[in-house]
Amino acid sequence: MTVSAAFTTTDWMQDALCAQVGGDLWFPEGQGATAAPAKNICARCPVASPCLQYALDNNFGYSIYAGTNIHQRNQIKKDTP
């Protein structure tokens, strides 16, 4: 069985604040759901930069990564030459 690179733990993940919080916070959905709590944690995270790159490299379409949602990550890809 081959394990996807998207699910391989990298060193920076050990320092991610989201690893300390966990839960549904990273998957806001439904009416009235907000990503603000997750984004606030990401704003303080020491590994937000590699996290964002990881999400961009792996085309994660759902969840909050480095304080961004799928629409924001798609815009970053579009704006990056």
N, C-alpha and C positions, 0 to 999 in steps of 0.2 A: 504494500500500500504506500502510495506517495503522499506526503504531507505538503500541503500548499505553503508556499513562502509567506503568504498572508498571515498564517497562523504560527509561524516560527517566532519564538521569543528572541528579541534582540536585547543587548545589554542596557540600552537606554530605557527600556520598558520597566525595568526594576525601579527607576527613579520617578516614574510617572505618578502624578497625584491621583489620577483616575484609578490606578491599581489599589489605592488605599480606600477609595470610596465605593467603587463598583455599583452594581444595581442598574435600575431602569433610567436613572438620571441621564444617561448618555443616549437614550432612545426616546426623545419626546415625540409623542404622537397623540392624535385626537384633538377634539375641540378644546381650546383653552390651554393646551400644553405649551410649555415654553422651554427653550433651550438655555435661558439665562443662568440658571444655577450651574449647569455644566460649563457654560462659557466662562463664568466667573472663576471656577476652579482652574480651567485651562489657562486663564490669564496669569495665574500665579505659578503655573507649572514650569519647572526648570528644563523640561525636555519637549516643549511645545514645537520647536523647530523640527527635530527629527520625527516627531509624531505627524506633523503636517506632511512632510515628505513621504513618510510611510503610507499615509492615506492616499496621497496623489499617485504614488508609484503602484499601488495596489487597486486603484479605482474603487475604493469603498464608496458605495452609493448611499449608505444609510448610517446614521449615528453622528455623533459629534466627535471630531478629531481636531485637536489643537485649536479649539474654539470656533471651528468652522462647520457648517452643514454642507450637504451635497451641492446646493446651489452656489455657495461661496467657493467651494473647491473647483467646481466646473468653471467659474469665472476666472479663478487663478490660472487654471490650465489654458483657458482661452487667451488670457492676457500674457502668458509666458511664451516667448519665442522658442 
